[in-house]
Amino acid sequence: EQSKRWFEQMVEQFPQHQKTPEAKFKLARLYHAEGKLDQAKKLLREVADSNSTAAGLARDFLQQNF
């Protein structure tokens, strides 16, 4: 739960930070585990469409889980 709050704060407060896509990916995985599939899918698509290092991970996760 603490990690989830930290990732949410990172995404909200620092949307342009280079680590934000990674935080979104991790937050999306937490949402997916909680059954919040719409929220997870939205974040994963944002990350997948970016040019971040987490983009490939997000695409793979989307392909395997949605």
All heavy atoms as TSV, in Angstrom:
chain	resi	resn	atom	element	x	y	z
A	1	GLU	N	N	0.835	-1.202	0.000
A	1	GLU	CA	C	0.000	0.000	0.000
A	1	GLU	C	C	0.876	1.261	0.000
A	1	GLU	O	O	0.559	2.235	-0.662
A	1	GLU	CB	C	-0.933	-0.028	1.216
A	1	GLU	CG	C	-2.041	0.991	1.158
A	1	GLU	CD	C	-2.985	0.819	-0.028
A	1	GLU	OE1	O	-3.242	-0.331	-0.443
A	1	GLU	OE2	O	-3.446	1.840	-0.555
A	2	GLN	N	N	1.957	1.226	0.746
A	2	GLN	CA	C	2.849	2.385	0.806
A	2	GLN	C	C	3.510	2.624	-0.561
A	2	GLN	O	O	3.633	3.765	-0.990
A	2	GLN	CB	C	3.912	2.190	1.886
A	2	GLN	CG	C	4.782	3.401	2.110
A	2	GLN	CD	C	5.773	3.186	3.247
A	2	GLN	OE1	O	5.924	2.086	3.746
A	2	GLN	NE2	N	6.423	4.250	3.657
A	3	SER	N	N	3.905	1.557	-1.203
A	3	SER	CA	C	4.504	1.688	-2.538
A	3	SER	C	C	3.510	2.293	-3.513
A	3	SER	O	O	3.861	3.142	-4.328
A	3	SER	CB	C	4.953	0.327	-3.061
A	3	SER	OG	O	5.969	-0.201	-2.266
A	4	LYS	N	N	2.276	1.832	-3.429
A	4	LYS	CA	C	1.233	2.345	-4.311
A	4	LYS	C	C	1.066	3.846	-4.128
A	4	LYS	O	O	1.001	4.589	-5.115
A	4	LYS	CB	C	-0.080	1.615	-4.030
A	4	LYS	CG	C	-1.216	2.024	-4.915
A	4	LYS	CD	C	-2.424	1.165	-4.598
A	4	LYS	CE	C	-3.684	1.907	-4.837
A	4	LYS	NZ	N	-4.855	1.175	-4.388
A	5	ARG	N	N	1.019	4.298	-2.891
A	5	ARG	CA	C	0.891	5.743	-2.641
A	5	ARG	C	C	2.092	6.509	-3.192
A	5	ARG	O	O	1.946	7.586	-3.760
A	5	ARG	CB	C	0.729	6.013	-1.140
A	5	ARG	CG	C	-0.670	5.719	-0.628
A	5	ARG	CD	C	-0.903	6.305	0.756
A	5	ARG	NE	N	0.027	5.796	1.752
A	5	ARG	CZ	C	-0.163	4.693	2.483
A	5	ARG	NH1	N	-1.267	3.996	2.334
A	5	ARG	NH2	N	0.729	4.302	3.368
A	6	TRP	N	N	3.284	5.941	-3.038
A	6	TRP	CA	C	4.481	6.610	-3.534
A	6	TRP	C	C	4.426	6.733	-5.055
A	6	TRP	O	O	4.731	7.793	-5.604
A	6	TRP	CB	C	5.730	5.843	-3.101
A	6	TRP	CG	C	6.978	6.594	-3.421
A	6	TRP	CD1	C	7.594	7.520	-2.654
A	6	TRP	CD2	C	7.741	6.499	-4.634
A	6	TRP	NE1	N	8.705	7.996	-3.314
A	6	TRP	CE2	C	8.811	7.398	-4.525
A	6	TRP	CE3	C	7.611	5.741	-5.796
A	6	TRP	CZ2	C	9.752	7.552	-5.535
A	6	TRP	CZ3	C	8.545	5.910	-6.796
A	6	TRP	CH2	C	9.605	6.800	-6.663
A	7	PHE	N	N	4.044	5.656	-5.737
A	7	PHE	CA	C	3.950	5.701	-7.202
A	7	PHE	C	C	2.885	6.702	-7.652
A	7	PHE	O	O	3.098	7.440	-8.621
A	7	PHE	CB	C	3.649	4.321	-7.782
A	7	PHE	CG	C	4.772	3.331	-7.621
A	7	PHE	CD1	C	4.505	2.039	-7.226
A	7	PHE	CD2	C	6.089	3.684	-7.874
A	7	PHE	CE1	C	5.529	1.112	-7.075
A	7	PHE	CE2	C	7.123	2.770	-7.725
A	7	PHE	CZ	C	6.839	1.477	-7.323
A	8	GLU	N	N	1.752	6.736	-6.968
A	8	GLU	CA	C	0.702	7.692	-7.310
A	8	GLU	C	C	1.191	9.128	-7.139
A	8	GLU	O	O	0.922	9.986	-7.990
A	8	GLU	CB	C	-0.541	7.450	-6.451
A	8	GLU	CG	C	-1.293	6.199	-6.822
A	8	GLU	CD	C	-2.410	5.836	-5.856
A	8	GLU	OE1	O	-2.383	6.264	-4.685
A	8	GLU	OE2	O	-3.311	5.095	-6.281
A	9	GLN	N	N	1.917	9.396	-6.067
A	9	GLN	CA	C	2.453	10.742	-5.847
A	9	GLN	C	C	3.466	11.098	-6.928
A	9	GLN	O	O	3.475	12.224	-7.423
A	9	GLN	CB	C	3.110	10.839	-4.473
A	9	GLN	CG	C	2.127	10.887	-3.340
A	9	GLN	CD	C	2.818	10.917	-1.986
A	9	GLN	OE1	O	3.996	10.578	-1.852
A	9	GLN	NE2	N	2.090	11.327	-0.971
A	10	MET	N	N	4.310	10.171	-7.286
A	10	MET	CA	C	5.318	10.413	-8.318
A	10	MET	C	C	4.638	10.794	-9.633
A	10	MET	O	O	5.020	11.762	-10.280
A	10	MET	CB	C	6.165	9.148	-8.495
A	10	MET	CG	C	7.133	9.186	-9.627
A	10	MET	SD	S	8.625	10.002	-9.132
A	10	MET	CE	C	9.584	9.877	-10.625
A	11	VAL	N	N	3.622	10.032	-10.011
A	11	VAL	CA	C	2.924	10.267	-11.273
A	11	VAL	C	C	2.219	11.622	-11.254
A	11	VAL	O	O	2.252	12.366	-12.236
A	11	VAL	CB	C	1.931	9.113	-11.553
A	11	VAL	CG1	C	0.995	9.445	-12.692
A	11	VAL	CG2	C	2.693	7.824	-11.824
A	12	GLU	N	N	1.583	11.955	-10.133
A	12	GLU	CA	C	0.837	13.212	-10.033
A	12	GLU	C	C	1.751	14.430	-9.925
A	12	GLU	O	O	1.508	15.448	-10.570
A	12	GLU	CB	C	-0.086	13.169	-8.808
A	12	GLU	CG	C	-1.248	12.222	-8.962
A	12	GLU	CD	C	-2.056	12.083	-7.686
A	12	GLU	OE1	O	-1.976	12.977	-6.822
A	12	GLU	OE2	O	-2.761	11.065	-7.551
A	13	GLN	N	N	2.780	14.338	-9.106
A	13	GLN	CA	C	3.599	15.508	-8.812
A	13	GLN	C	C	4.730	15.738	-9.815
A	13	GLN	O	O	5.207	16.855	-9.965
A	13	GLN	CB	C	4.182	15.392	-7.404
A	13	GLN	CG	C	3.126	15.443	-6.327
A	13	GLN	CD	C	3.702	15.252	-4.936
A	13	GLN	OE1	O	4.907	15.194	-4.743
A	13	GLN	NE2	N	2.821	15.157	-3.952
A	14	PHE	N	N	5.184	14.684	-10.466
A	14	PHE	CA	C	6.323	14.808	-11.375
A	14	PHE	C	C	6.035	14.139	-12.721
A	14	PHE	O	O	6.728	13.197	-13.128
A	14	PHE	CB	C	7.573	14.192	-10.737
A	14	PHE	CG	C	7.905	14.745	-9.392
A	14	PHE	CD1	C	7.575	14.059	-8.236
A	14	PHE	CD2	C	8.525	15.981	-9.274
A	14	PHE	CE1	C	7.877	14.567	-6.985
A	14	PHE	CE2	C	8.824	16.504	-8.033
A	14	PHE	CZ	C	8.493	15.801	-6.881
A	15	PRO	N	N	5.016	14.615	-13.437
A	15	PRO	CA	C	4.617	13.935	-14.680
A	15	PRO	C	C	5.693	13.922	-15.766
A	15	PRO	O	O	5.683	13.040	-16.621
A	15	PRO	CB	C	3.381	14.712	-15.132
A	15	PRO	CG	C	3.484	16.034	-14.454
A	15	PRO	CD	C	4.212	15.788	-13.169
A	16	GLN	N	N	6.626	14.854	-15.729
A	16	GLN	CA	C	7.655	14.921	-16.773
A	16	GLN	C	C	8.983	14.285	-16.360
A	16	GLN	O	O	9.928	14.265	-17.154
A	16	GLN	CB	C	7.900	16.389	-17.171
A	16	GLN	CG	C	6.666	17.089	-17.688
A	16	GLN	CD	C	6.038	16.385	-18.873
A	16	GLN	OE1	O	6.722	15.951	-19.786
A	16	GLN	NE2	N	4.716	16.251	-18.859
A	17	HIS	N	N	9.068	13.775	-15.157
A	17	HIS	CA	C	10.312	13.177	-14.675
A	17	HIS	C	C	10.627	11.919	-15.476
A	17	HIS	O	O	9.736	11.188	-15.890
A	17	HIS	CB	C	10.195	12.842	-13.185
A	17	HIS	CG	C	11.497	12.521	-12.545
A	17	HIS	ND1	N	12.072	11.275	-12.625
A	17	HIS	CD2	C	12.339	13.286	-11.816
A	17	HIS	CE1	C	13.222	11.289	-11.968
A	17	HIS	NE2	N	13.403	12.509	-11.466
A	18	GLN	N	N	11.910	11.661	-15.683
A	18	GLN	CA	C	12.319	10.512	-16.498
A	18	GLN	C	C	11.935	9.167	-15.885
A	18	GLN	O	O	11.831	8.164	-16.587
A	18	GLN	CB	C	13.818	10.543	-16.768
A	18	GLN	CG	C	14.680	10.361	-15.522
A	18	GLN	CD	C	16.154	10.499	-15.819
A	18	GLN	OE1	O	16.537	11.065	-16.839
A	18	GLN	NE2	N	16.980	9.999	-14.935
A	19	LYS	N	N	11.722	9.139	-14.581
A	19	LYS	CA	C	11.344	7.896	-13.904
A	19	LYS	C	C	9.828	7.687	-13.838
A	19	LYS	O	O	9.361	6.626	-13.412
A	19	LYS	CB	C	11.909	7.867	-12.479
A	19	LYS	CG	C	13.408	7.830	-12.413
A	19	LYS	CD	C	13.909	6.469	-12.810
A	19	LYS	CE	C	15.412	6.368	-12.600
A	19	LYS	NZ	N	15.931	5.079	-12.948
A	20	THR	N	N	9.054	8.669	-14.249
A	20	THR	CA	C	7.596	8.564	-14.155
A	20	THR	C	C	7.026	7.403	-14.972
A	20	THR	O	O	6.144	6.697	-14.474
A	20	THR	CB	C	6.937	9.903	-14.524
A	20	THR	OG1	O	7.377	10.881	-13.574
A	20	THR	CG2	C	5.429	9.816	-14.469
A	21	PRO	N	N	7.493	7.137	-16.197
A	21	PRO	CA	C	6.955	5.976	-16.918
A	21	PRO	C	C	7.161	4.659	-16.160
A	21	PRO	O	O	6.285	3.806	-16.148
A	21	PRO	CB	C	7.713	5.982	-18.246
A	21	PRO	CG	C	8.087	7.407	-18.440
A	21	PRO	CD	C	8.384	7.928	-17.062
A	22	GLU	N	N	8.298	4.524	-15.495
A	22	GLU	CA	C	8.542	3.314	-14.710
A	22	GLU	C	C	7.576	3.245	-13.529
A	22	GLU	O	O	7.068	2.170	-13.196
A	22	GLU	CB	C	9.988	3.280	-14.225
A	22	GLU	CG	C	10.984	3.093	-15.351
A	22	GLU	CD	C	12.424	3.226	-14.877
A	22	GLU	OE1	O	12.713	2.909	-13.714
A	22	GLU	OE2	O	13.252	3.648	-15.694
A	23	ALA	N	N	7.336	4.389	-12.897
A	23	ALA	CA	C	6.379	4.434	-11.785
A	23	ALA	C	C	4.972	4.096	-12.277
A	23	ALA	O	O	4.233	3.364	-11.609
A	23	ALA	CB	C	6.403	5.814	-11.122
A	24	LYS	N	N	4.613	4.599	-13.455
A	24	LYS	CA	C	3.296	4.275	-14.032
A	24	LYS	C	C	3.174	2.784	-14.304
A	24	LYS	O	O	2.132	2.178	-14.054
A	24	LYS	CB	C	3.072	5.043	-15.341
A	24	LYS	CG	C	2.726	6.484	-15.160
A	24	LYS	CD	C	2.460	7.119	-16.518
A	24	LYS	CE	C	2.058	8.559	-16.404
A	24	LYS	NZ	N	1.749	9.154	-17.713
A	25	PHE	N	N	4.239	2.184	-14.822
A	25	PHE	CA	C	4.220	0.754	-15.111
A	25	PHE	C	C	4.020	-0.045	-13.825
A	25	PHE	O	O	3.187	-0.957	-13.760
A	25	PHE	CB	C	5.510	0.328	-15.814
A	25	PHE	CG	C	5.618	-1.151	-16.028
A	25	PHE	CD1	C	4.795	-1.796	-16.927
A	25	PHE	CD2	C	6.533	-1.899	-15.310
A	25	PHE	CE1	C	4.877	-3.172	-17.116
A	25	PHE	CE2	C	6.627	-3.270	-15.496
A	25	PHE	CZ	C	5.803	-3.910	-16.400
A	26	LYS	N	N	4.764	0.303	-12.802
A	26	LYS	CA	C	4.649	-0.411	-11.530
A	26	LYS	C	C	3.274	-0.188	-10.893
A	26	LYS	O	O	2.686	-1.121	-10.338
A	26	LYS	CB	C	5.768	0.016	-10.594
A	26	LYS	CG	C	7.125	-0.459	-11.080
A	26	LYS	CD	C	8.259	0.076	-10.243
A	26	LYS	CE	C	9.595	-0.368	-10.825
A	26	LYS	NZ	N	10.725	0.206	-10.093
A	27	LEU	N	N	2.776	1.018	-10.993
A	27	LEU	CA	C	1.451	1.323	-10.464
A	27	LEU	C	C	0.381	0.540	-11.234
A	27	LEU	O	O	-0.554	-0.007	-10.641
A	27	LEU	CB	C	1.189	2.825	-10.549
A	27	LEU	CG	C	-0.119	3.349	-9.972
A	27	LEU	CD1	C	-0.257	2.977	-8.501
A	27	LEU	CD2	C	-0.176	4.861	-10.131
A	28	ALA	N	N	0.540	0.449	-12.532
A	28	ALA	CA	C	-0.408	-0.312	-13.353
A	28	ALA	C	C	-0.425	-1.779	-12.955
A	28	ALA	O	O	-1.483	-2.412	-12.897
A	28	ALA	CB	C	-0.054	-0.166	-14.833
A	29	ARG	N	N	0.741	-2.327	-12.659
A	29	ARG	CA	C	0.797	-3.735	-12.226
A	29	ARG	C	C	0.086	-3.912	-10.892
A	29	ARG	O	O	-0.590	-4.923	-10.673
A	29	ARG	CB	C	2.232	-4.210	-12.152
A	29	ARG	CG	C	2.851	-4.325	-13.552
A	29	ARG	CD	C	4.150	-5.021	-13.555
A	29	ARG	NE	N	3.972	-6.347	-12.957
A	29	ARG	CZ	C	4.923	-7.256	-12.912
A	29	ARG	NH1	N	6.094	-7.011	-13.432
A	29	ARG	NH2	N	4.705	-8.426	-12.347
A	30	LEU	N	N	0.229	-2.946	-9.998
A	30	LEU	CA	C	-0.488	-3.005	-8.719
A	30	LEU	C	C	-1.993	-2.924	-8.937
A	30	LEU	O	O	-2.758	-3.678	-8.330
A	30	LEU	CB	C	-0.022	-1.887	-7.789
A	30	LEU	CG	C	1.392	-2.022	-7.224
A	30	LEU	CD1	C	1.809	-0.737	-6.519
A	30	LEU	CD2	C	1.467	-3.199	-6.269
A	31	TYR	N	N	-2.417	-2.002	-9.807
A	31	TYR	CA	C	-3.836	-1.884	-10.127
A	31	TYR	C	C	-4.361	-3.201	-10.718
A	31	TYR	O	O	-5.450	-3.655	-10.383
A	31	TYR	CB	C	-4.099	-0.750	-11.107
A	31	TYR	CG	C	-4.030	0.644	-10.530
A	31	TYR	CD1	C	-3.781	1.739	-11.348
A	31	TYR	CD2	C	-4.221	0.890	-9.186
A	31	TYR	CE1	C	-3.729	3.018	-10.843
A	31	TYR	CE2	C	-4.171	2.173	-8.673
A	31	TYR	CZ	C	-3.921	3.235	-9.500
A	31	TYR	OH	O	-3.875	4.506	-8.990
A	32	HIS	N	N	-3.596	-3.798	-11.608
A	32	HIS	CA	C	-3.998	-5.055	-12.227
A	32	HIS	C	C	-4.185	-6.137	-11.152
A	32	HIS	O	O	-5.171	-6.874	-11.175
A	32	HIS	CB	C	-2.950	-5.492	-13.256
A	32	HIS	CG	C	-3.317	-6.727	-14.002
A	32	HIS	ND1	N	-2.930	-7.973	-13.592
A	32	HIS	CD2	C	-4.052	-6.897	-15.124
A	32	HIS	CE1	C	-3.406	-8.869	-14.426
A	32	HIS	NE2	N	-4.090	-8.240	-15.382
A	33	ALA	N	N	-3.250	-6.220	-10.226
A	33	ALA	CA	C	-3.340	-7.213	-9.153
A	33	ALA	C	C	-4.564	-6.976	-8.263
A	33	ALA	O	O	-5.121	-7.922	-7.706
A	33	ALA	CB	C	-2.067	-7.186	-8.312
A	34	GLU	N	N	-4.971	-5.715	-8.140
A	34	GLU	CA	C	-6.141	-5.368	-7.331
A	34	GLU	C	C	-7.449	-5.532	-8.099
A	34	GLU	O	O	-8.522	-5.325	-7.550
A	34	GLU	CB	C	-6.042	-3.915	-6.855
A	34	GLU	CG	C	-4.939	-3.661	-5.860
A	34	GLU	CD	C	-4.822	-2.196	-5.481
A	34	GLU	OE1	O	-5.352	-1.327	-6.209
A	34	GLU	OE2	O	-4.192	-1.919	-4.451
A	35	GLY	N	N	-7.354	-5.845	-9.384
A	35	GLY	CA	C	-8.554	-5.996	-10.196
A	35	GLY	C	C	-9.061	-4.693	-10.793
A	35	GLY	O	O	-10.139	-4.652	-11.370
A	36	LYS	N	N	-8.279	-3.634	-10.698
A	36	LYS	CA	C	-8.644	-2.331	-11.281
A	36	LYS	C	C	-8.117	-2.301	-12.716
A	36	LYS	O	O	-7.173	-1.584	-13.045
A	36	LYS	CB	C	-8.062	-1.195	-10.446
A	36	LYS	CG	C	-8.595	-1.173	-9.030
A	36	LYS	CD	C	-7.947	-0.080	-8.214
A	36	LYS	CE	C	-8.501	-0.067	-6.796
A	36	LYS	NZ	N	-7.832	0.935	-5.969
A	37	LEU	N	N	-8.756	-3.082	-13.551
A	37	LEU	CA	C	-8.231	-3.326	-14.888
A	37	LEU	C	C	-8.276	-2.111	-15.795
A	37	LEU	O	O	-7.365	-1.905	-16.600
A	37	LEU	CB	C	-8.962	-4.504	-15.525
A	37	LEU	CG	C	-8.887	-5.816	-14.731
A	37	LEU	CD1	C	-9.605	-6.927	-15.481
A	37	LEU	CD2	C	-7.458	-6.195	-14.434
A	38	ASP	N	N	-9.323	-1.300	-15.700
A	38	ASP	CA	C	-9.406	-0.101	-16.546
A	38	ASP	C	C	-8.276	0.871	-16.223
A	38	ASP	O	O	-7.642	1.420	-17.132
A	38	ASP	CB	C	-10.752	0.591	-16.388
A	38	ASP	CG	C	-11.893	-0.202	-16.998
A	38	ASP	OD1	O	-11.635	-1.066	-17.861
A	38	ASP	OD2	O	-13.054	0.042	-16.614
A	39	GLN	N	N	-8.026	1.074	-14.939
A	39	GLN	CA	C	-6.949	1.979	-14.537
A	39	GLN	C	C	-5.599	1.424	-14.976
A	39	GLN	O	O	-4.733	2.162	-15.454
A	39	GLN	CB	C	-6.961	2.185	-13.020
A	39	GLN	CG	C	-8.123	3.014	-12.529
A	39	GLN	CD	C	-8.164	3.055	-11.007
A	39	GLN	OE1	O	-8.495	2.072	-10.373
A	39	GLN	NE2	N	-7.810	4.196	-10.457
A	40	ALA	N	N	-5.418	0.127	-14.807
A	40	ALA	CA	C	-4.160	-0.508	-15.197
A	40	ALA	C	C	-3.923	-0.365	-16.691
A	40	ALA	O	O	-2.831	0.024	-17.124
A	40	ALA	CB	C	-4.185	-1.980	-14.802
A	41	LYS	N	N	-4.944	-0.647	-17.477
A	41	LYS	CA	C	-4.812	-0.602	-18.937
A	41	LYS	C	C	-4.494	0.808	-19.425
A	41	LYS	O	O	-3.663	0.999	-20.314
A	41	LYS	CB	C	-6.098	-1.116	-19.579
A	41	LYS	CG	C	-5.972	-1.464	-21.025
A	41	LYS	CD	C	-7.239	-2.153	-21.500
A	41	LYS	CE	C	-7.064	-2.746	-22.861
A	41	LYS	NZ	N	-8.260	-3.462	-23.306
A	42	LYS	N	N	-5.126	1.806	-18.819
A	42	LYS	CA	C	-4.882	3.203	-19.196
A	42	LYS	C	C	-3.415	3.575	-18.977
A	42	LYS	O	O	-2.758	4.121	-19.861
A	42	LYS	CB	C	-5.788	4.133	-18.390
A	42	LYS	CG	C	-5.591	5.606	-18.673
A	42	LYS	CD	C	-6.494	6.448	-17.768
A	42	LYS	CE	C	-6.324	7.919	-18.007
A	42	LYS	NZ	N	-5.034	8.448	-17.588
A	43	LEU	N	N	-2.898	3.248	-17.803
A	43	LEU	CA	C	-1.499	3.575	-17.507
A	43	LEU	C	C	-0.545	2.792	-18.396
A	43	LEU	O	O	0.449	3.335	-18.893
A	43	LEU	CB	C	-1.185	3.292	-16.038
A	43	LEU	CG	C	-1.754	4.263	-15.021
A	43	LEU	CD1	C	-1.403	3.812	-13.609
A	43	LEU	CD2	C	-1.223	5.672	-15.245
A	44	LEU	N	N	-0.841	1.527	-18.611
A	44	LEU	CA	C	0.022	0.707	-19.461
A	44	LEU	C	C	0.080	1.239	-20.885
A	44	LEU	O	O	1.148	1.255	-21.505
A	44	LEU	CB	C	-0.460	-0.742	-19.457
A	44	LEU	CG	C	-0.199	-1.505	-18.166
A	44	LEU	CD1	C	-1.011	-2.785	-18.134
A	44	LEU	CD2	C	1.280	-1.789	-17.978
A	45	ARG	N	N	-1.055	1.694	-21.407
A	45	ARG	CA	C	-1.064	2.263	-22.758
A	45	ARG	C	C	-0.232	3.543	-22.823
A	45	ARG	O	O	0.469	3.778	-23.805
A	45	ARG	CB	C	-2.492	2.534	-23.205
A	45	ARG	CG	C	-3.216	1.286	-23.614
A	45	ARG	CD	C	-4.566	1.600	-24.180
A	45	ARG	NE	N	-5.206	0.381	-24.676
A	45	ARG	CZ	C	-6.499	0.238	-24.789
A	45	ARG	NH1	N	-7.319	1.220	-24.462
A	45	ARG	NH2	N	-7.013	-0.878	-25.244
A	46	GLU	N	N	-0.326	4.372	-21.783
A	46	GLU	CA	C	0.482	5.601	-21.746
A	46	GLU	C	C	1.965	5.259	-21.778
A	46	GLU	O	O	2.747	5.887	-22.503
A	46	GLU	CB	C	0.161	6.407	-20.494
A	46	GLU	CG	C	-1.200	7.063	-20.503
A	46	GLU	CD	C	-1.528	7.770	-19.193
A	46	GLU	OE1	O	-0.614	8.006	-18.378
A	46	GLU	OE2	O	-2.713	8.091	-18.984
A	47	VAL	N	N	2.356	4.281	-20.990
A	47	VAL	CA	C	3.770	3.886	-20.942
A	47	VAL	C	C	4.186	3.238	-22.260
A	47	VAL	O	O	5.253	3.544	-22.796
A	47	VAL	CB	C	4.036	2.934	-19.752
A	47	VAL	CG1	C	5.480	2.460	-19.761
A	47	VAL	CG2	C	3.710	3.621	-18.432
A	48	ALA	N	N	3.342	2.370	-22.804
A	48	ALA	CA	C	3.663	1.683	-24.054
A	48	ALA	C	C	3.853	2.666	-25.206
A	48	ALA	O	O	4.664	2.430	-26.104
A	48	ALA	CB	C	2.567	0.674	-24.391
A	49	ASP	N	N	3.128	3.768	-25.172
A	49	ASP	CA	C	3.220	4.769	-26.234
A	49	ASP	C	C	4.386	5.738	-26.046
A	49	ASP	O	O	4.632	6.577	-26.908
A	49	ASP	CB	C	1.916	5.564	-26.339
A	49	ASP	CG	C	0.766	4.708	-26.863
A	49	ASP	OD1	O	1.023	3.654	-27.466
A	49	ASP	OD2	O	-0.397	5.105	-26.659
A	50	SER	N	N	5.072	5.635	-24.938
A	50	SER	CA	C	6.209	6.533	-24.676
A	50	SER	C	C	7.486	5.924	-25.261
A	50	SER	O	O	7.490	4.800	-25.756
A	50	SER	CB	C	6.376	6.743	-23.170
A	50	SER	OG	O	6.881	5.581	-22.549
A	51	ASN	N	N	8.552	6.686	-25.184
A	51	ASN	CA	C	9.844	6.168	-25.644
A	51	ASN	C	C	10.744	5.860	-24.447
A	51	ASN	O	O	11.954	5.947	-24.531
A	51	ASN	CB	C	10.520	7.149	-26.608
A	51	ASN	CG	C	10.770	8.497	-25.959
A	51	ASN	OD1	O	10.381	8.741	-24.819
A	51	ASN	ND2	N	11.437	9.379	-26.680
A	52	SER	N	N	10.121	5.460	-23.350
A	52	SER	CA	C	10.861	5.156	-22.130
A	52	SER	C	C	11.378	3.722	-22.160
A	52	SER	O	O	10.986	2.912	-23.007
A	52	SER	CB	C	9.951	5.328	-20.910
A	52	SER	OG	O	8.975	4.314	-20.887
A	53	THR	N	N	12.238	3.428	-21.211
A	53	THR	CA	C	12.761	2.071	-21.113
A	53	THR	C	C	11.672	1.088	-20.676
A	53	THR	O	O	11.796	-0.109	-20.916
A	53	THR	CB	C	13.931	2.004	-20.113
A	53	THR	OG1	O	13.492	2.506	-18.847
A	53	THR	CG2	C	15.110	2.826	-20.588
A	54	ALA	N	N	10.625	1.576	-20.049
A	54	ALA	CA	C	9.533	0.719	-19.592
A	54	ALA	C	C	8.499	0.446	-20.688
A	54	ALA	O	O	7.589	-0.363	-20.486
A	54	ALA	CB	C	8.852	1.352	-18.380
A	55	ALA	N	N	8.625	1.086	-21.837
A	55	ALA	CA	C	7.626	0.940	-22.901
A	55	ALA	C	C	7.494	-0.508	-23.364
A	55	ALA	O	O	6.384	-1.009	-23.533
A	55	ALA	CB	C	7.970	1.846	-24.077
A	56	GLY	N	N	8.599	-1.178	-23.560
A	56	GLY	CA	C	8.558	-2.569	-23.994
A	56	GLY	C	C	7.916	-3.472	-22.953
A	56	GLY	O	O	7.150	-4.377	-23.288
A	57	LEU	N	N	8.230	-3.211	-21.699
A	57	LEU	CA	C	7.624	-3.989	-20.617
A	57	LEU	C	C	6.114	-3.796	-20.596
A	57	LEU	O	O	5.358	-4.752	-20.405
A	57	LEU	CB	C	8.219	-3.571	-19.273
A	57	LEU	CG	C	9.705	-3.850	-19.056
A	57	LEU	CD1	C	10.183	-3.215	-17.762
A	57	LEU	CD2	C	9.959	-5.350	-19.047
A	58	ALA	N	N	5.687	-2.563	-20.804
A	58	ALA	CA	C	4.255	-2.255	-20.798
A	58	ALA	C	C	3.555	-2.944	-21.965
A	58	ALA	O	O	2.473	-3.513	-21.798
A	58	ALA	CB	C	4.028	-0.749	-20.847
A	59	ARG	N	N	4.174	-2.905	-23.135
A	59	ARG	CA	C	3.587	-3.577	-24.305
A	59	ARG	C	C	3.460	-5.079	-24.061
A	59	ARG	O	O	2.435	-5.688	-24.360
A	59	ARG	CB	C	4.408	-3.296	-25.563
A	59	ARG	CG	C	4.201	-1.900	-26.119
A	59	ARG	CD	C	4.822	-1.742	-27.493
A	59	ARG	NE	N	6.279	-1.714	-27.449
A	59	ARG	CZ	C	7.003	-0.608	-27.258
A	59	ARG	NH1	N	6.409	0.565	-27.098
A	59	ARG	NH2	N	8.313	-0.670	-27.236
A	60	ASP	N	N	4.497	-5.680	-23.505
A	60	ASP	CA	C	4.459	-7.107	-23.210
A	60	ASP	C	C	3.363	-7.430	-22.197
A	60	ASP	O	O	2.632	-8.403	-22.354
A	60	ASP	CB	C	5.811	-7.588	-22.667
A	60	ASP	CG	C	6.898	-7.610	-23.725
A	60	ASP	OD1	O	6.581	-7.554	-24.940
A	60	ASP	OD2	O	8.084	-7.678	-23.334
A	61	PHE	N	N	3.265	-6.615	-21.144
A	61	PHE	CA	C	2.263	-6.846	-20.103
A	61	PHE	C	C	0.856	-6.716	-20.691
A	61	PHE	O	O	-0.007	-7.541	-20.393
A	61	PHE	CB	C	2.458	-5.880	-18.939
A	61	PHE	CG	C	1.697	-6.268	-17.704
A	61	PHE	CD1	C	2.251	-7.141	-16.779
A	61	PHE	CD2	C	0.423	-5.786	-17.474
A	61	PHE	CE1	C	1.554	-7.504	-15.651
A	61	PHE	CE2	C	-0.290	-6.155	-16.352
A	61	PHE	CZ	C	0.279	-7.025	-15.426
A	62	LEU	N	N	0.648	-5.709	-21.529
A	62	LEU	CA	C	-0.648	-5.550	-22.183
A	62	LEU	C	C	-0.983	-6.774	-23.047
A	62	LEU	O	O	-2.102	-7.282	-22.994
A	62	LEU	CB	C	-0.653	-4.291	-23.059
A	62	LEU	CG	C	-0.888	-2.970	-22.368
A	62	LEU	CD1	C	-0.510	-1.812	-23.273
A	62	LEU	CD2	C	-2.348	-2.850	-21.938
A	63	GLN	N	N	-0.027	-7.210	-23.815
A	63	GLN	CA	C	-0.255	-8.342	-24.716
A	63	GLN	C	C	-0.581	-9.621	-23.939
A	63	GLN	O	O	-1.454	-10.384	-24.337
A	63	GLN	CB	C	0.973	-8.560	-25.590
A	63	GLN	CG	C	0.789	-9.621	-26.649
A	63	GLN	CD	C	2.001	-9.737	-27.542
A	63	GLN	OE1	O	3.109	-9.372	-27.159
A	63	GLN	NE2	N	1.797	-10.256	-28.733
A	64	GLN	N	N	0.077	-9.820	-22.822
A	64	GLN	CA	C	-0.105	-11.051	-22.062
A	64	GLN	C	C	-1.341	-11.031	-21.160
A	64	GLN	O	O	-1.857	-12.097	-20.815
A	64	GLN	CB	C	1.129	-11.327	-21.201
A	64	GLN	CG	C	2.350	-11.656	-22.021
A	64	GLN	CD	C	3.607	-11.775	-21.166
A	64	GLN	OE1	O	3.535	-11.777	-19.941
A	64	GLN	NE2	N	4.746	-11.847	-21.816
A	65	ASN	N	N	-1.810	-9.837	-20.781
A	65	ASN	CA	C	-2.858	-9.760	-19.768
A	65	ASN	C	C	-4.157	-9.106	-20.221
A	65	ASN	O	O	-5.117	-9.078	-19.455
A	65	ASN	CB	C	-2.326	-9.029	-18.540
A	65	ASN	CG	C	-1.205	-9.792	-17.870
A	65	ASN	OD1	O	-1.448	-10.766	-17.188
A	65	ASN	ND2	N	0.026	-9.363	-18.100
A	66	PHE	N	N	-4.197	-8.564	-21.450
A	66	PHE	CA	C	-5.427	-7.900	-21.886
A	66	PHE	C	C	-5.837	-8.351	-23.275
A	66	PHE	O	O	-5.207	-8.752	-24.091
A	66	PHE	CB	C	-5.270	-6.374	-21.874
A	66	PHE	CG	C	-5.225	-5.810	-20.477
A	66	PHE	CD1	C	-4.012	-5.548	-19.876
A	66	PHE	CD2	C	-6.385	-5.564	-19.777
A	66	PHE	CE1	C	-3.958	-5.029	-18.586
A	66	PHE	CE2	C	-6.345	-5.044	-18.495
A	66	PHE	CZ	C	-5.134	-4.777	-17.897
